[in-house]
């Protein structure tokens, strides 16, 4: 059962992040243990310069670094951040994040679709973080996104998949891979996502903040 994004075949169905670790060594060891091939990095929060022990230096040769637009609140910010990531990391792939509410970190559905359409026009392979709304997901794949990445529950909450019915409906209809992004707190949550039909899961806080 192959897992492909934009024609790229992947072995691992786990994507991981680089934020929130207590130290660099813990991050490197955790990512290696995860078996993940795709590792996300916030363009606004890391140095894109290639120097010894930078995130790009440490991870660049071993993983596909997926730049994300975390922290952006407008379409213009997203486009600028994505272009910076493309130039610095030499990749057309981008994880689109456009937050509509700072407290919950919920994505803004309307602006996310607008930003996705603009990025697709600019030649990006767009992996959008979005709400667990079948209509929003449909609009995202209709404008040409390579995946849809609905949240399981709010970012960093670790409470699992709050609305499994919606996730199942999205998976049943989607012509592109569905990746649950945000809220994965345990291995059981990841299993549930796969059983609902997801192609993969994205996890960061549950790994980065784990005691071991």
C-alpha positions in Angstrom: 0.0 0.0 0.0 2.2 2.8 -1.2 2.3 6.3 0.4 3.0 9.0 -2.1 2.9 12.8 -1.9 3.2 14.6 -5.3 4.8 11.5 -6.8 7.4 11.0 -4.1 7.2 7.6 -2.5 7.6 7.5 1.2 8.3 4.6 3.6 7.3 6.2 6.8 3.8 7.3 7.6 4.9 9.5 10.5 6.0 13.1 10.1 7.6 14.9 13.0 8.5 18.4 14.0 11.6 20.2 15.4 10.0 22.5 18.0 9.8 22.3 21.8 12.6 19.9 22.6 14.7 20.4 25.7 17.9 20.3 23.8 19.3 19.7 20.3 20.6 16.2 21.1 17.2 15.0 22.3 15.7 16.3 19.1 18.2 14.5 16.9 17.9 11.2 18.8 14.1 11.4 18.8 13.8 12.0 15.1 16.2 9.2 14.3 14.2 6.8 16.6 11.0 7.8 14.9 12.0 6.5 11.5 10.4 9.6 10.0 11.5 10.8 6.5 9.7 14.2 6.6 10.7 16.7 9.3 8.9 20.1 9.6 10.7 23.2 10.5 9.2 26.7 11.1 10.8 29.2 8.7 10.1 32.0 11.2 11.7 30.3 14.2 14.9 28.7 12.9 18.0 30.0 11.3 18.1 29.1 7.6 21.8 29.6 7.4 24.0 26.5 7.0 26.5 26.4 9.8 27.8 23.6 12.0 25.0 22.3 14.3 22.2 24.4 12.8 18.9 22.6 12.3 19.5 22.6 8.5 23.1 21.3 9.0 22.1 18.6 11.4 19.0 17.3 9.6 19.4 18.3 5.9 21.3 15.4 4.6 19.2 12.7 6.3 15.6 13.9 6.0 13.3 15.8 3.8 13.0 19.1 5.6 9.5 20.5 5.1 9.4 24.2 5.7 6.2 25.5 7.4 4.7 28.9 7.7 3.8 28.7 11.4 3.2 32.1 12.9 1.6 33.6 9.8 -1.7 35.3 10.0 -2.2 36.8 6.5 -2.0 35.4 3.0 0.8 37.9 2.3 2.9 36.6 5.2 2.4 33.0 4.1 3.6 33.7 0.5 6.6 35.6 1.7 7.6 33.0 4.3 7.1 30.2 1.7 9.3 31.9 -0.8 12.0 32.4 1.8 11.8 28.7 2.7 12.0 27.7 -1.0 15.1 29.8 -1.6 16.9 28.8 1.6 16.1 25.1 1.5 15.9 24.6 -2.2 12.5 22.8 -2.0 9.1 23.6 -3.6 7.4 21.7 -0.7 5.7 23.8 2.0 3.5 23.1 5.0 0.9 25.8 4.9 -0.2 27.2 8.3 -2.3 30.3 8.6 -3.6 30.8 12.1 -7.0 32.5 12.6 -7.0 32.5 16.4 -3.9 33.0 18.6 -5.4 31.4 21.7 -6.5 28.0 20.2 -4.1 28.2 17.2 -7.0 27.1 14.9 -6.4 27.7 11.2 -8.4 30.3 9.3 -10.3 28.3 6.7 -11.0 31.0 4.2 -7.5 32.6 4.2 -5.9 29.1 4.2 -7.7 28.3 0.9 -6.7 31.6 -0.6 -3.1 31.1 0.4 -3.1 27.6 -0.9 -4.4 28.7 -4.3 -1.7 31.4 -4.5 1.1 29.0 -3.5 -0.1 26.4 -6.0 0.0 29.0 -8.8 3.6 29.8 -7.7 4.6 26.2 -8.2 4.6 25.0 -4.6 3.7 21.5 -3.5 1.3 22.6 -0.7 0.6 20.5 2.4 -2.1 22.6 4.2 -2.9 22.4 8.0 -6.6 22.9 8.2 -9.7 22.4 10.3 -11.4 19.0 10.4 -14.1 20.3 8.1 -14.9 18.3 5.0 -15.9 21.4 3.0 -12.6 23.2 3.7 -10.6 20.0 2.8 -12.5 19.7 -0.5 -11.7 23.3 -1.4 -8.1 22.7 -0.6 -7.7 19.7 -2.9 -9.7 21.4 -5.6 -7.2 24.2 -5.7 -4.4 21.7 -6.2 -3.0 20.9 -2.7 -0.9 17.7 -2.6 -2.4 16.6 0.8 -4.9 17.9 3.3 -3.8 17.9 7.0 -6.8 18.4 9.2 -6.3 18.8 12.9 -7.3 16.0 15.3 -7.6 18.5 18.1 -6.0 21.8 18.9 -2.2 22.2 18.5 -0.3 20.9 21.5 -3.4 19.6 23.3 -2.5 15.9 22.9 -6.2 15.0 23.4 -6.4 12.8 20.3 -9.0 12.9 17.5 -11.9 15.0 18.8 -14.2 14.4 15.8 -13.5 10.9 14.3 -16.6 11.1 12.2 -15.3 14.2 10.3 -11.9 12.7 9.8 -13.4 9.5 8.4 -15.6 11.5 6.0 -12.6 13.5 4.8 -10.6 10.3 4.2 -13.4 8.6 2.3 -13.8 11.5 -0.1 -10.2 12.8 -0.5 -8.3 12.2 -3.8 -5.1 13.2 -2.0 -3.4 11.8 1.1 -5.0 12.8 4.4 -2.5 13.4 7.3 -3.9 14.1 10.8 -1.9 17.1 12.1 -2.2 18.3 15.7 -3.6 16.7 18.8 -1.8 13.3 18.4 -0.9 12.6 22.1 -0.3 8.8 22.2 0.4 5.9 19.9 -3.3 4.9 20.3 -4.3 8.2 18.7 -2.0 7.5 15.7 -3.5 4.0 15.4 -7.0 5.5 15.4 -6.1 8.0 12.7 -4.9 5.2 10.5 -8.0 3.1 11.1 -10.1 6.0 10.1 -8.4 6.0 6.7 -5.6 8.5 7.1 -2.4 8.0 5.1 -0.1 9.3 7.8 0.1 11.3 11.0 2.0 14.4 12.1 3.3 14.6 15.7 5.5 17.1 17.5 4.5 18.1 21.0 3.7 14.6 22.2 7.3 13.5 21.3 9.2 16.7 22.1 7.6 17.1 25.5 7.8 13.4 26.5 9.7 12.6 29.7 11.6 9.8 27.9 
